[in-house]
Amino acid sequence: MRNIEKIIKEVNGSMAMEGMPLTEDDKNRMRLCAGDRDKVDKMVSELIEKHRTKEIKSHEQR
């Protein structure tokens, strides 16, 4: 478990330098998916769909 926390800290540091620090939801997703490729694939698909839906709604409102 320590390794995933170290990875989260390192990723958060890199993202923060770009002005996009991880949210608690991001960190929890990383913890949930750590070491499980199937969970990673499922989570990526869900996030793509979530943001695609937001983009579609944004275009419809214009």
WODAUR-V372877 format. One record per residue. SS is DSSP state (~ for helix, > for strand, _ for the rest). PHI is phi in radians with two decimals (999 if undefined). PSI is psi as a letter, one per 20 degrees, with the letter a starting at -180 (NA if undefined). Layout:
ss=SS phi=PHI psi=PSI
ss=SS phi=PHI psi=PSI
This chain:
ss=_ phi=999 psi=h
ss=~ phi=-1.08 psi=h
ss=~ phi=-1.08 psi=g
ss=~ phi=-1.15 psi=h
ss=~ phi=-1.15 psi=h
ss=~ phi=-1.14 psi=g
ss=~ phi=-1.08 psi=g
ss=~ phi=-1.04 psi=g
ss=~ phi=-1.08 psi=g
ss=~ phi=-1.17 psi=g
ss=~ phi=-1.12 psi=g
ss=~ phi=-1.05 psi=g
ss=~ phi=-1.07 psi=g
ss=~ phi=-1.12 psi=g
ss=~ phi=-1.17 psi=h
ss=~ phi=-1.11 psi=h
ss=~ phi=-1.09 psi=h
ss=_ phi=-1.61 psi=j
ss=_ phi=1.43 psi=j
ss=_ phi=-2.32 psi=m
ss=_ phi=-1.09 psi=q
ss=_ phi=-1.19 psi=q
ss=_ phi=-1.50 psi=r
ss=~ phi=-1.09 psi=h
ss=~ phi=-1.08 psi=g
ss=~ phi=-1.04 psi=g
ss=~ phi=-1.11 psi=g
ss=~ phi=-1.15 psi=h
ss=~ phi=-1.09 psi=g
ss=~ phi=-1.10 psi=g
ss=~ phi=-1.11 psi=g
ss=~ phi=-1.11 psi=h
ss=~ phi=-1.61 psi=i
ss=_ phi=-0.89 psi=p
ss=_ phi=1.36 psi=j
ss=_ phi=-2.20 psi=n
ss=~ phi=-1.00 psi=h
ss=~ phi=-1.10 psi=g
ss=~ phi=-1.14 psi=h
ss=~ phi=-1.07 psi=g
ss=~ phi=-1.03 psi=g
ss=~ phi=-1.13 psi=g
ss=~ phi=-1.12 psi=g
ss=~ phi=-1.07 psi=g
ss=~ phi=-1.06 psi=g
ss=~ phi=-1.11 psi=g
ss=~ phi=-1.20 psi=h
ss=~ phi=-1.07 psi=g
ss=~ phi=-1.11 psi=g
ss=~ phi=-1.03 psi=g
ss=~ phi=-1.36 psi=h
ss=~ phi=-1.13 psi=g
ss=~ phi=-1.09 psi=g
ss=~ phi=-1.08 psi=g
ss=~ phi=-1.14 psi=g
ss=~ phi=-1.08 psi=g
ss=~ phi=-1.08 psi=h
ss=~ phi=-1.11 psi=g
ss=~ phi=-1.21 psi=h
ss=~ phi=-1.19 psi=h
ss=~ phi=-1.34 psi=i
ss=_ phi=-1.40 psi=NA
